[in-house]
Amino acid sequence: MGESLLSLRPVFRRWRRFIIHSLELNSKSEAGNHYVLLHGLGACAHSYASLMHVLCKTNCLITAPDMPAHGLSPCIKTPLCVLEAYCAVASVLRERISVDKS
């Protein structure tokens, strides 16, 4: 992993009772692709740092969110509903992608 983690931009967004952390890497000068990288159980957004640097060689925006209670997305103090957690990530991504298209 010869690329620096410094070019990855951490972003925190709130949806209801969740705070979702994402890593973003933007190499867009004009219209380009938007990639979303979703990790599995026990992983986090930082797992994709090397891949993000490879993908950024194209004209794109890359977003890698941490699922709730993973990586830098904090745990919540009340019982966690998995469906609600996925809705939180989906809502944050939808908001980010719609901002990117405007």
Residue pairs with C-beta under 8 A, 6 or more apart in sequence:
1 49
1 50
1 53
3 49
3 50
3 53
5 46
5 49
7 25
7 53
8 23
8 24
8 25
8 49
8 52
9 23
9 24
9 25
9 26
10 21
10 22
10 23
10 24
10 72
11 21
11 22
11 23
11 24
11 96
12 19
12 20
12 21
12 22
12 72
13 19
13 20
13 22
13 92
13 95
13 96
14 20
15 87
15 88
15 91
15 92
16 84
16 88
17 76
17 78
18 68
18 73
18 76
18 84
18 85
18 88
19 73
19 74
20 65
20 66
20 68
20 73
20 88
20 89
20 92
21 45
21 65
21 66
21 71
21 72
21 73
22 45
22 63
22 64
22 65
22 66
22 92
22 96
23 45
23 46
23 48
23 49
23 52
23 63
23 64
24 61
24 62
24 63
24 64
25 52
25 53
25 55
25 56
25 61
25 62
26 56
26 61
26 62
27 56
27 57
27 58
27 59
27 60
27 61
28 59
28 60
28 61
29 59
30 59
31 59
32 58
32 59
32 60
32 61
33 58
33 59
33 60
33 61
34 60
34 61
34 62
34 63
34 97
34 100
35 55
35 60
35 61
35 62
35 63
36 62
36 63
36 64
36 65
36 93
37 45
37 48
37 51
37 52
37 62
37 63
37 64
38 64
38 65
38 67
38 89
39 45
39 47
39 48
39 64
39 66
39 67
39 70
39 71
42 70
43 70
44 66
44 70
44 71
44 72
45 64
45 65
45 66
45 71
45 72
46 71
48 64
52 62
52 64
55 62
56 62
61 100
63 93
63 96
65 73
65 89
65 92
65 93
66 72
66 73
67 73
67 85
67 89
68 74
68 75
68 76
68 80
68 85
68 88
68 89
69 75
69 76
69 80
69 85
